[in-house]
Amino acid sequence: MERLAVEEMLARLIGNLYDRVGGPMSFRLLIQPAMAAFFAVHAGMADGRTGQPAYGWAILTDAAHRRERLREGWRSVSKIFVMAAIIDAIYQVIEFRWVYPLETLIVAFVLACVPYILIRGPVGRLTNARQKMRRHP
């Protein structure tokens, strides 16, 4: 019986997440990652100018500075995460007449944190490489 309930919950979760793509308010699926990318580019360029290692890689491999880097990243992306969560909760009330908190957290993470993590590191490396090329033509 428990397994069936978990399978039904997972099926609902996946279906609800998939339905957001074509549902109302789908513009946010472009705007929120774009905002996260904007902040990631800004932070990545600062990383590159100061010679910081790639953000995502540093989080995975530098245990001594992991907490500091995560805090710094959270400060940059937290407002986008909160807005993504609020907008998703509004979407759920409109579509489902209910709010599923786990879905809200998943959507907010995917729309805000994932693009930030994926973009910040490469931008930092490109900025660092560009600076090196300017100094040593």
N, CA, C and O atoms as a GROMACS GRO file, in nm:
protein
  548
    1MET      N    1   0.081  -0.119   0.000
    1MET     CA    2   0.000   0.000   0.000
    1MET      C    3   0.086   0.126   0.000
    1MET      O    4   0.057   0.220  -0.074
    2GLU      N    5   0.193   0.130   0.083
    2GLU     CA    6   0.280   0.247   0.089
    2GLU      C    7   0.348   0.272  -0.044
    2GLU      O    8   0.361   0.386  -0.088
    3ARG      N    9   0.392   0.164  -0.108
    3ARG     CA   10   0.462   0.178  -0.236
    3ARG      C   11   0.370   0.241  -0.340
    3ARG      O   12   0.415   0.324  -0.419
    4LEU      N   13   0.245   0.203  -0.341
    4LEU     CA   14   0.150   0.258  -0.436
    4LEU      C   15   0.131   0.408  -0.411
    4LEU      O   16   0.124   0.486  -0.506
    5ALA      N   17   0.124   0.448  -0.285
    5ALA     CA   18   0.107   0.589  -0.252
    5ALA      C   19   0.229   0.670  -0.296
    5ALA      O   20   0.215   0.780  -0.349
    6VAL      N   21   0.349   0.616  -0.276
    6VAL     CA   22   0.471   0.685  -0.318
    6VAL      C   23   0.475   0.695  -0.470
    6VAL      O   24   0.511   0.800  -0.524
    7GLU      N   25   0.439   0.587  -0.539
    7GLU     CA   26   0.438   0.590  -0.685
    7GLU      C   27   0.337   0.690  -0.738
    7GLU      O   28   0.364   0.760  -0.836
    8GLU      N   29   0.221   0.697  -0.676
    8GLU     CA   30   0.120   0.795  -0.717
    8GLU      C   31   0.169   0.937  -0.692
    8GLU      O   32   0.146   1.026  -0.775
    9MET      N   33   0.235   0.958  -0.580
    9MET     CA   34   0.286   1.091  -0.548
    9MET      C   35   0.394   1.132  -0.649
    9MET      O   36   0.396   1.245  -0.696
   10LEU      N   37   0.484   1.039  -0.681
   10LEU     CA   38   0.588   1.069  -0.780
   10LEU      C   39   0.529   1.095  -0.918
   10LEU      O   40   0.574   1.185  -0.989
   11ALA      N   41   0.428   1.017  -0.955
   11ALA     CA   42   0.361   1.037  -1.085
   11ALA      C   43   0.295   1.175  -1.090
   11ALA      O   44   0.305   1.245  -1.190
   12ARG      N   45   0.228   1.214  -0.981
   12ARG     CA   46   0.167   1.347  -0.976
   12ARG      C   47   0.272   1.455  -0.984
   12ARG      O   48   0.255   1.553  -1.056
   13LEU      N   49   0.382   1.438  -0.909
   13LEU     CA   50   0.490   1.535  -0.908
   13LEU      C   51   0.547   1.554  -1.049
   13LEU      O   52   0.560   1.668  -1.096
   14ILE      N   53   0.579   1.446  -1.115
   14ILE     CA   54   0.637   1.455  -1.249
   14ILE      C   55   0.537   1.515  -1.347
   14ILE      O   56   0.573   1.600  -1.429
   15GLY      N   57   0.412   1.472  -1.339
   15GLY     CA   58   0.309   1.528  -1.427
   15GLY      C   59   0.288   1.676  -1.404
   15GLY      O   60   0.278   1.753  -1.500
   16ASN      N   61   0.282   1.717  -1.278
   16ASN     CA   62   0.263   1.859  -1.247
   16ASN      C   63   0.381   1.943  -1.293
   16ASN      O   64   0.362   2.053  -1.344
   17LEU      N   65   0.503   1.891  -1.276
   17LEU     CA   66   0.620   1.965  -1.322
   17LEU      C   67   0.620   1.978  -1.474
   17LEU      O   68   0.651   2.085  -1.526
   18TYR      N   69   0.584   1.873  -1.542
   18TYR     CA   70   0.580   1.874  -1.688
   18TYR      C   71   0.471   1.970  -1.739
   18TYR      O   72   0.491   2.038  -1.839
   19ASP      N   73   0.358   1.974  -1.671
   19ASP     CA   74   0.247   2.060  -1.714
   19ASP      C   75   0.280   2.209  -1.705
   19ASP      O   76   0.215   2.290  -1.771
   20ARG      N   77   0.378   2.246  -1.626
   20ARG     CA   78   0.413   2.387  -1.612
   20ARG      C   79   0.469   2.445  -1.743
   20ARG      O   80   0.458   2.565  -1.768
   21VAL      N   81   0.526   2.360  -1.825
   21VAL     CA   82   0.590   2.408  -1.948
   21VAL      C   83   0.489   2.473  -2.042
   21VAL      O   84   0.518   2.578  -2.099
   22GLY      N   85   0.372   2.415  -2.058
   22GLY     CA   86   0.274   2.472  -2.148
   22GLY      C   87   0.160   2.543  -2.079
   22GLY      O   88   0.068   2.592  -2.145
   23GLY      N   89   0.164   2.549  -1.948
   23GLY     CA   90   0.053   2.607  -1.872
   23GLY      C   91   0.061   2.758  -1.864
   23GLY      O   92   0.147   2.820  -1.926
   24PRO      N   93  -0.032   2.815  -1.788
   24PRO     CA   94  -0.030   2.960  -1.770
   24PRO      C   95   0.098   3.003  -1.698
   24PRO      O   96   0.159   2.926  -1.624
   25MET      N   97   0.136   3.126  -1.720
   25MET     CA   98   0.254   3.184  -1.658
   25MET      C   99   0.383   3.117  -1.703
   25MET      O  100   0.483   3.123  -1.632
   26SER      N  101   0.383   3.054  -1.820
   26SER     CA  102   0.503   2.984  -1.865
   26SER      C  103   0.616   3.080  -1.901
   26SER      O  104   0.731   3.037  -1.914
   27PHE      N  105   0.587   3.209  -1.917
   27PHE     CA  106   0.692   3.308  -1.945
   27PHE      C  107   0.799   3.310  -1.836
   27PHE      O  108   0.914   3.342  -1.862
   28ARG      N  109   0.760   3.275  -1.715
   28ARG     CA  110   0.855   3.276  -1.603
   28ARG      C  111   0.963   3.171  -1.621
   28ARG      O  112   1.071   3.182  -1.562
   29LEU      N  113   0.936   3.068  -1.702
   29LEU     CA  114   1.034   2.963  -1.724
   29LEU      C  115   1.151   3.014  -1.808
   29LEU      O  116   1.255   2.949  -1.816
   30LEU      N  117   1.134   3.130  -1.870
   30LEU     CA  118   1.243   3.196  -1.942
   30LEU      C  119   1.300   3.313  -1.864
   30LEU      O  120   1.421   3.332  -1.858
   31ILE      N  121   1.212   3.391  -1.803
   31ILE     CA  122   1.255   3.513  -1.735
   31ILE      C  123   1.338   3.483  -1.610
   31ILE      O  124   1.441   3.546  -1.589
   32GLN      N  125   1.295   3.389  -1.528
   32GLN     CA  126   1.366   3.362  -1.404
   32GLN      C  127   1.506   3.304  -1.427
   32GLN      O  128   1.601   3.348  -1.362
   33PRO      N  129   1.522   3.206  -1.517
   33PRO     CA  130   1.660   3.162  -1.545
   33PRO      C  131   1.745   3.274  -1.607
   33PRO      O  132   1.865   3.280  -1.584
   34ALA      N  133   1.682   3.361  -1.687
   34ALA     CA  134   1.758   3.473  -1.744
   34ALA      C  135   1.806   3.568  -1.635
   34ALA      O  136   1.918   3.620  -1.642
   35MET      N  137   1.723   3.592  -1.535
   35MET     CA  138   1.765   3.676  -1.422
   35MET      C  139   1.878   3.608  -1.344
   35MET      O  140   1.974   3.673  -1.304
   36ALA      N  141   1.866   3.478  -1.323
   36ALA     CA  142   1.973   3.404  -1.254
   36ALA      C  143   2.102   3.411  -1.335
   36ALA      O  144   2.210   3.426  -1.279
   37ALA      N  145   2.089   3.400  -1.467
   37ALA     CA  146   2.207   3.408  -1.554
   37ALA      C  147   2.272   3.545  -1.545
   37ALA      O  148   2.395   3.556  -1.543
   38PHE      N  149   2.191   3.650  -1.539
   38PHE     CA  150   2.245   3.786  -1.525
   38PHE      C  151   2.332   3.797  -1.401
   38PHE      O  152   2.444   3.847  -1.408
   39PHE      N  153   2.281   3.750  -1.288
   39PHE     CA  154   2.357   3.758  -1.164
   39PHE      C  155   2.478   3.664  -1.167
   39PHE      O  156   2.582   3.695  -1.108
   40ALA      N  157   2.466   3.551  -1.235
   40ALA     CA  158   2.577   3.458  -1.247
   40ALA      C  159   2.690   3.519  -1.331
   40ALA      O  160   2.807   3.503  -1.298
   41VAL      N  161   2.654   3.588  -1.438
   41VAL     CA  162   2.755   3.653  -1.522
   41VAL      C  163   2.827   3.760  -1.441
   41VAL      O  164   2.950   3.770  -1.445
   42HIS      N  165   2.753   3.839  -1.368
   42HIS     CA  166   2.813   3.944  -1.286
   42HIS      C  167   2.910   3.883  -1.183
   42HIS      O  168   3.024   3.929  -1.171
   43ALA      N  169   2.866   3.782  -1.111
   43ALA     CA  170   2.951   3.719  -1.009
   43ALA      C  171   3.067   3.644  -1.074
   43ALA      O  172   3.178   3.646  -1.021
   44GLY      N  173   3.044   3.579  -1.188
   44GLY     CA  174   3.150   3.507  -1.257
   44GLY      C  175   3.260   3.601  -1.306
   44GLY      O  176   3.378   3.568  -1.298
   45MET      N  177   3.220   3.717  -1.356
   45MET     CA  178   3.320   3.814  -1.399
   45MET      C  179   3.404   3.863  -1.280
   45MET      O  180   3.525   3.882  -1.293
   46ALA      N  181   3.339   3.883  -1.166
   46ALA     CA  182   3.413   3.922  -1.046
   46ALA      C  183   3.508   3.811  -1.004
   46ALA      O  184   3.622   3.838  -0.964
   47ASP      N  185   3.464   3.686  -1.014
   47ASP     CA  186   3.551   3.572  -0.982
   47ASP      C  187   3.672   3.571  -1.074
   47ASP      O  188   3.785   3.552  -1.029
   48GLY      N  189   3.648   3.591  -1.203
   48GLY     CA  190   3.757   3.588  -1.300
   48GLY      C  191   3.858   3.700  -1.278
   48GLY      O  192   3.978   3.679  -1.292
   49ARG      N  193   3.809   3.818  -1.244
   49ARG     CA  194   3.900   3.931  -1.220
   49ARG      C  195   3.986   3.908  -1.096
   49ARG      O  196   4.101   3.954  -1.091
   50THR      N  197   3.932   3.838  -0.996
   50THR     CA  198   4.008   3.814  -0.873
   50THR      C  199   4.081   3.680  -0.874
   50THR      O  200   4.150   3.646  -0.777
   51GLY      N  201   4.067   3.603  -0.982
   51GLY     CA  202   4.138   3.476  -0.992
   51GLY      C  203   4.077   3.362  -0.913
   51GLY      O  204   4.144   3.263  -0.885
   52GLN      N  205   3.949   3.374  -0.876
   52GLN     CA  206   3.881   3.267  -0.803
   52GLN      C  207   3.864   3.144  -0.893
   52GLN      O  208   3.852   3.160  -1.014
   53PRO      N  209   3.864   3.025  -0.837
   53PRO     CA  210   3.838   2.905  -0.918
   53PRO      C  211   3.691   2.901  -0.962
   53PRO      O  212   3.608   2.974  -0.909
   54ALA      N  213   3.661   2.817  -1.058
   54ALA     CA  214   3.525   2.803  -1.108
   54ALA      C  215   3.431   2.772  -0.992
   54ALA      O  216   3.462   2.688  -0.907
   55TYR      N  217   3.317   2.839  -0.989
   55TYR     CA  218   3.228   2.834  -0.874
   55TYR      C  219   3.180   2.693  -0.841
   55TYR      O  220   3.199   2.646  -0.729
   56GLY      N  221   3.119   2.627  -0.935
   56GLY     CA  222   3.065   2.492  -0.910
   56GLY      C  223   3.175   2.394  -0.870
   56GLY      O  224   3.156   2.312  -0.780
   57TRP      N  225   3.289   2.403  -0.938
   57TRP     CA  226   3.400   2.314  -0.908
   57TRP      C  227   3.455   2.342  -0.768
   57TRP      O  228   3.489   2.249  -0.695
   58ALA      N  229   3.462   2.468  -0.731
   58ALA     CA  230   3.512   2.503  -0.598
   58ALA      C  231   3.419   2.451  -0.489
   58ALA      O  232   3.465   2.408  -0.383
   59ILE      N  233   3.289   2.456  -0.515
   59ILE     CA  234   3.194   2.404  -0.416
   59ILE      C  235   3.214   2.254  -0.396
   59ILE      O  236   3.206   2.203  -0.284
   60LEU      N  237   3.239   2.183  -0.505
   60LEU     CA  238   3.255   2.038  -0.497
   60LEU      C  239   3.389   1.996  -0.437
   60LEU      O  240   3.396   1.895  -0.368
   61THR      N  241   3.495   2.071  -0.464
   61THR     CA  242   3.628   2.022  -0.428
   61THR      C  243   3.698   2.096  -0.315
   61THR      O  244   3.790   2.041  -0.256
   62ASP      N  245   3.658   2.218  -0.283
   62ASP     CA  246   3.726   2.298  -0.183
   62ASP      C  247   3.645   2.301  -0.053
   62ASP      O  248   3.569   2.394  -0.027
   63ALA      N  249   3.663   2.198   0.028
   63ALA     CA  250   3.584   2.186   0.151
   63ALA      C  251   3.612   2.301   0.248
   63ALA      O  252   3.524   2.339   0.325
   64ALA      N  253   3.731   2.354   0.246
   64ALA     CA  254   3.767   2.461   0.340
   64ALA      C  255   3.687   2.589   0.313
   64ALA      O  256   3.657   2.663   0.407
   65HIS      N  257   3.653   2.615   0.189
   65HIS     CA  258   3.583   2.739   0.153
   65HIS      C  259   3.442   2.714   0.102
   65HIS      O  260   3.375   2.807   0.057
   66ARG      N  261   3.396   2.590   0.109
   66ARG     CA  262   3.265   2.555   0.055
   66ARG      C  263   3.152   2.638   0.116
   66ARG      O  264   3.070   2.695   0.044
   67ARG      N  265   3.149   2.645   0.248
   67ARG     CA  266   3.040   2.718   0.315
   67ARG      C  267   3.042   2.865   0.275
   67ARG      O  268   2.936   2.923   0.249
   68GLU      N  269   3.158   2.925   0.270
   68GLU     CA  270   3.172   3.065   0.232
   68GLU      C  271   3.122   3.088   0.088
   68GLU      O  272   3.050   3.184   0.061
   69ARG      N  273   3.162   2.999  -0.002
   69ARG     CA  274   3.120   3.014  -0.143
   69ARG      C  275   2.968   2.992  -0.158
   69ARG      O  276   2.903   3.063  -0.235
   70LEU      N  277   2.913   2.895  -0.084
   70LEU     CA  278   2.769   2.873  -0.090
   70LEU      C  279   2.692   2.994  -0.036
   70LEU      O  280   2.591   3.033  -0.094
   71ARG      N  281   2.739   3.052   0.073
   71ARG     CA  282   2.674   3.172   0.127
   71ARG      C  283   2.679   3.286   0.026
   71ARG      O  284   2.579   3.356   0.005
   72GLU      N  285   2.792   3.304  -0.034
   72GLU     CA  286   2.809   3.411  -0.133
   72GLU      C  287   2.714   3.389  -0.251
   72GLU      O  288   2.649   3.483  -0.296
   73GLY      N  289   2.707   3.268  -0.300
   73GLY     CA  290   2.615   3.237  -0.410
   73GLY      C  291   2.470   3.254  -0.369
   73GLY      O  292   2.389   3.305  -0.447
   74TRP      N  293   2.437   3.212  -0.248
   74TRP     CA  294   2.298   3.225  -0.201
   74TRP      C  295   2.257   3.371  -0.191
   74TRP      O  296   2.144   3.406  -0.224
   75ARG      N  297   2.349   3.456  -0.145
   75ARG     CA  298   2.318   3.600  -0.138
   75ARG      C  299   2.283   3.654  -0.277
   75ARG      O  300   2.196   3.739  -0.292
   76SER      N  301   2.351   3.604  -0.376
   76SER     CA  302   2.330   3.652  -0.512
   76SER      C  303   2.201   3.599  -0.574
   76SER      O  304   2.135   3.671  -0.649
   77VAL      N  305   2.164   3.475  -0.543
   77VAL     CA  306   2.051   3.411  -0.611
   77VAL      C  307   1.927   3.400  -0.524
   77VAL      O  308   1.822   3.357  -0.573
   78SER      N  309   1.935   3.436  -0.397
   78SER     CA  310   1.823   3.413  -0.305
   78SER      C  311   1.696   3.488  -0.345
   78SER      O  312   1.586   3.434  -0.334
   79LYS      N  313   1.709   3.611  -0.390
   79LYS     CA  314   1.590   3.687  -0.429
   79LYS      C  315   1.519   3.622  -0.548
   79LYS      O  316   1.396   3.618  -0.553
   80ILE      N  317   1.597   3.573  -0.641
   80ILE     CA  318   1.538   3.505  -0.758
   80ILE      C  319   1.471   3.375  -0.713
   80ILE      O  320   1.363   3.341  -0.761
   81PHE      N  321   1.535   3.304  -0.622
   81PHE     CA  322   1.478   3.179  -0.570
   81PHE      C  323   1.344   3.206  -0.501
   81PHE      O  324   1.246   3.136  -0.525
   82VAL      N  325   1.341   3.308  -0.416
   82VAL     CA  326   1.217   3.342  -0.344
   82VAL      C  327   1.108   3.383  -0.442
   82VAL      O  328   0.994   3.340  -0.429
   83MET      N  329   1.143   3.465  -0.540
   83MET     CA  330   1.043   3.507  -0.640
   83MET      C  331   0.993   3.386  -0.719
   83MET      O  332   0.874   3.376  -0.747
   84ALA      N  333   1.083   3.295  -0.755
   84ALA     CA  334   1.041   3.175  -0.828
   84ALA      C  335   0.946   3.092  -0.743
   84ALA      O  336   0.848   3.038  -0.795
   85ALA      N  337   0.973   3.081  -0.614
   85ALA     CA  338   0.886   3.005  -0.524
   85ALA      C  339   0.749   3.072  -0.511
   85ALA      O  340   0.646   3.004  -0.515
   86ILE      N  341   0.748   3.203  -0.496
   86ILE     CA  342   0.620   3.275  -0.482
   86ILE      C  343   0.537   3.262  -0.609
   86ILE      O  344   0.418   3.234  -0.604
   87ILE      N  345   0.601   3.283  -0.723
   87ILE     CA  346   0.528   3.274  -0.850
   87ILE      C  347   0.479   3.132  -0.874
   87ILE      O  348   0.369   3.113  -0.927
   88ASP      N  349   0.558   3.032  -0.836
   88ASP     CA  350   0.512   2.894  -0.853
   88ASP      C  351   0.395   2.864  -0.760
   88ASP      O  352   0.303   2.792  -0.799
   89ALA      N  353   0.399   2.916  -0.639
   89ALA     CA  354   0.286   2.896  -0.548
   89ALA      C  355   0.159   2.959  -0.604
   89ALA      O  356   0.051   2.900  -0.594
   90ILE      N  357   0.172   3.077  -0.663
   90ILE     CA  358   0.056   3.142  -0.727
   90ILE      C  359   0.006   3.055  -0.842
   90ILE      O  360  -0.115   3.035  -0.858
   91TYR      N  361   0.099   3.005  -0.923
   91TYR     CA  362   0.062   2.915  -1.033
   91TYR      C  363  -0.016   2.794  -0.980
   91TYR      O  364  -0.119   2.757  -1.037
   92GLN      N  365   0.033   2.734  -0.871
   92GLN     CA  366  -0.033   2.616  -0.817
   92GLN      C  367  -0.174   2.648  -0.766
   92GLN      O  368  -0.266   2.569  -0.785
   93VAL      N  369  -0.190   2.762  -0.702
   93VAL     CA  370  -0.323   2.800  -0.655
   93VAL      C  371  -0.418   2.816  -0.774
   93VAL      O  372  -0.532   2.773  -0.769
   94ILE      N  373  -0.369   2.878  -0.881
   94ILE     CA  374  -0.452   2.897  -1.001
   94ILE      C  375  -0.486   2.763  -1.066
   94ILE      O  376  -0.601   2.738  -1.100
   95GLU      N  377  -0.387   2.678  -1.082
   95GLU     CA  378  -0.406   2.552  -1.154
   95GLU      C  379  -0.463   2.439  -1.070
   95GLU      O  380  -0.551   2.366  -1.116
   96PHE      N  381  -0.416   2.423  -0.948
   96PHE     CA  382  -0.451   2.306  -0.867
   96PHE      C  383  -0.541   2.340  -0.747
   96PHE      O  384  -0.593   2.251  -0.681
   97ARG      N  385  -0.558   2.469  -0.721
   97ARG     CA  386  -0.632   2.512  -0.602
   97ARG      C  387  -0.567   2.458  -0.475
   97ARG      O  388  -0.634   2.437  -0.374
   98TRP      N  389  -0.438   2.437  -0.481
   98TRP     CA  390  -0.362   2.382  -0.369
   98TRP      C  391  -0.215   2.415  -0.393
   98TRP      O  392  -0.176   2.440  -0.507
   99VAL      N  393  -0.134   2.416  -0.288
   99VAL     CA  394   0.009   2.438  -0.302
   99VAL      C  395   0.083   2.314  -0.254
   99VAL      O  396   0.063   2.267  -0.142
  100TYR      N  397   0.169   2.262  -0.341
  100TYR     CA  398   0.254   2.148  -0.307
  100TYR      C  399   0.395   2.202  -0.280
  100TYR      O  400   0.467   2.235  -0.374
  101PRO      N  401   0.434   2.210  -0.153
  101PRO     CA  402   0.562   2.275  -0.118
  101PRO      C  403   0.685   2.211  -0.184
  101PRO      O  404   0.776   2.283  -0.225
  102LEU      N  405   0.688   2.079  -0.194
  102LEU     CA  406   0.804   2.014  -0.256
  102LEU      C  407   0.817   2.056  -0.402
  102LEU      O  408   0.928   2.082  -0.450
  103GLU      N  409   0.706   2.062  -0.473
  103GLU     CA  410   0.710   2.108  -0.612
  103GLU      C  411   0.759   2.251  -0.620
  103GLU      O  412   0.837   2.284  -0.709
  104THR      N  413   0.715   2.334  -0.529
  104THR     CA  414   0.758   2.474  -0.528
  104THR      C  415   0.909   2.484  -0.511
  104THR      O  416   0.974   2.562  -0.581
  105LEU      N  417   0.964   2.406  -0.419
  105LEU     CA  418   1.109   2.409  -0.395
  105LEU      C  419   1.186   2.356  -0.516
  105LEU      O  420   1.290   2.411  -0.552
  106ILE      N  421   1.135   2.250  -0.577
  106ILE     CA  422   1.203   2.194  -0.696
  106ILE      C  423   1.204   2.296  -0.809
  106ILE      O  424   1.308   2.320  -0.870
  107VAL      N  425   1.089   2.356  -0.836
  107VAL     CA  426   1.081   2.453  -0.946
  107VAL      C  427   1.170   2.574  -0.916
  107VAL      O  428   1.243   2.619  -1.005
  108ALA      N  429   1.167   2.625  -0.796
  108ALA     CA  430   1.250   2.741  -0.762
  108ALA      C  431   1.399   2.707  -0.775
  108ALA      O  432   1.477   2.788  -0.824
  109PHE      N  433   1.439   2.588  -0.733
  109PHE     CA  434   1.578   2.546  -0.745
  109PHE      C  435   1.620   2.536  -0.891
  109PHE      O  436   1.726   2.585  -0.930
  110VAL      N  437   1.535   2.473  -0.972
  110VAL     CA  438   1.567   2.456  -1.114
  110VAL      C  439   1.572   2.590  -1.187
  110VAL      O  440   1.659   2.610  -1.272
  111LEU      N  441   1.482   2.681  -1.156
  111LEU     CA  442   1.476   2.809  -1.227
  111LEU      C  443   1.580   2.909  -1.178
  111LEU      O  444   1.623   2.995  -1.256
  112ALA      N  445   1.621   2.901  -1.054
  112ALA     CA  446   1.713   3.001  -1.000
  112ALA      C  447   1.854   2.947  -0.978
  112ALA      O  448   1.951   3.007  -1.025
  113CYS      N  449   1.867   2.838  -0.908
  113CYS     CA  450   1.999   2.789  -0.866
  113CYS      C  451   2.075   2.717  -0.977
  113CYS      O  452   2.195   2.739  -0.994
  114VAL      N  453   2.007   2.633  -1.052
  114VAL     CA  454   2.076   2.555  -1.155
  114VAL      C  455   2.141   2.645  -1.260
  114VAL      O  456   2.259   2.627  -1.289
  115PRO      N  457   2.068   2.741  -1.319
  115PRO     CA  458   2.135   2.827  -1.417
  115PRO      C  459   2.251   2.907  -1.355
  115PRO      O  460   2.354   2.927  -1.419
  116TYR      N  461   2.234   2.951  -1.232
  116TYR     CA  462   2.338   3.027  -1.164
  116TYR      C  463   2.466   2.944  -1.151
  116TYR      O  464   2.575   2.991  -1.184
  117ILE      N  465   2.450   2.822  -1.104
  117ILE     CA  466   2.567   2.735  -1.084
  117ILE      C  467   2.633   2.700  -1.217
  117ILE      O  468   2.756   2.698  -1.227
  118LEU      N  469   2.553   2.672  -1.319
  118LEU     CA  470   2.608   2.632  -1.448
  118LEU      C  471   2.676   2.746  -1.523
  118LEU      O  472   2.767   2.721  -1.602
  119ILE      N  473   2.634   2.869  -1.500
  119ILE     CA  474   2.687   2.982  -1.578
  119ILE      C  475   2.802   3.052  -1.507
  119ILE      O  476   2.896   3.096  -1.573
  120ARG      N  477   2.797   3.063  -1.377
  120ARG     CA  478   2.898   3.142  -1.305
  120ARG      C  479   3.040   3.090  -1.325
  120ARG      O  480   3.131   3.170  -1.350
  121GLY      N  481   3.061   2.962  -1.316
  121GLY     CA  482   3.196   2.906  -1.330
  121GLY      C  483   3.258   2.932  -1.466
  121GLY      O  484   3.369   2.984  -1.474
  122PRO      N  485   3.189   2.895  -1.576
  122PRO     CA  486   3.247   2.921  -1.708
  122PRO      C  487   3.273   3.070  -1.736
  122PRO      O  488   3.373   3.105  -1.798
  123VAL      N  489   3.184   3.157  -1.689
  123VAL     CA  490   3.205   3.301  -1.709
  123VAL      C  491   3.331   3.346  -1.634
  123VAL      O  492   3.409   3.427  -1.685
  124GLY      N  493   3.349   3.295  -1.515
  124GLY     CA  494   3.470   3.328  -1.438
  124GLY      C  495   3.596   3.282  -1.508
  124GLY      O  496   3.695   3.355  -1.513
  125ARG      N  497   3.592   3.163  -1.562
  125ARG     CA  498   3.710   3.113  -1.634
  125ARG      C  499   3.738   3.193  -1.760
  125ARG      O  500   3.853   3.224  -1.790
  126LEU      N  501   3.632   3.226  -1.835
  126LEU     CA  502   3.650   3.305  -1.957
  126LEU      C  503   3.706   3.444  -1.923
  126LEU      O  504   3.794   3.494  -1.993
  127THR      N  505   3.655   3.505  -1.818
  127THR     CA  506   3.704   3.637  -1.778
  127THR      C  507   3.850   3.630  -1.736
  127THR      O  508   3.930   3.717  -1.772
  128ASN      N  509   3.885   3.528  -1.661
  128ASN     CA  510   4.023   3.510  -1.618
  128ASN      C  511   4.115   3.488  -1.738
  128ASN      O  512   4.222   3.548  -1.746
  129ALA      N  513   4.073   3.404  -1.832
  129ALA     CA  514   4.154   3.377  -1.951
  129ALA      C  515   4.170   3.504  -2.035
  129ALA      O  516   4.277   3.530  -2.089
  130ARG      N  517   4.064   3.582  -2.046
  130ARG     CA  518   4.070   3.707  -2.124
  130ARG      C  519   4.167   3.805  -2.060
  130ARG      O  520   4.243   3.872  -2.131
  131GLN      N  521   4.166   3.813  -1.929
  131GLN     CA  522   4.260   3.902  -1.860
  131GLN      C  523   4.405   3.858  -1.882
  131GLN      O  524   4.493   3.941  -1.903
  132LYS      N  525   4.427   3.728  -1.877
  132LYS     CA  526   4.562   3.676  -1.900
  132LYS      C  527   4.609   3.707  -2.041
  132LYS      O  528   4.726   3.740  -2.062
  133MET      N  529   4.520   3.697  -2.138
  133MET     CA  530   4.556   3.726  -2.277
  133MET      C  531   4.591   3.875  -2.293
  133MET      O  532   4.681   3.910  -2.369
  134ARG      N  533   4.520   3.960  -2.224
  134ARG     CA  534   4.548   4.103  -2.232
  134ARG      C  535   4.685   4.138  -2.173
  134ARG      O  536   4.756   4.225  -2.224
  135ARG      N  537   4.722   4.069  -2.066
  135ARG     CA  538   4.850   4.097  -1.999
  135ARG      C  539   4.968   4.039  -2.076
  135ARG      O  540   5.077   4.095  -2.075
  136HIS      N  541   4.945   3.926  -2.144
  136HIS     CA  542   5.054   3.856  -2.215
  136HIS      C  543   5.013   3.833  -2.360
  136HIS      O  544   4.980   3.721  -2.398
  137PRO      N  545   5.015   3.939  -2.441
  137PRO     CA  546   4.971   3.921  -2.581
  137PRO      C  547   5.068   3.839  -2.664
  137PRO      O  548   5.045   3.816  -2.782
   0.00000   0.00000   0.00000
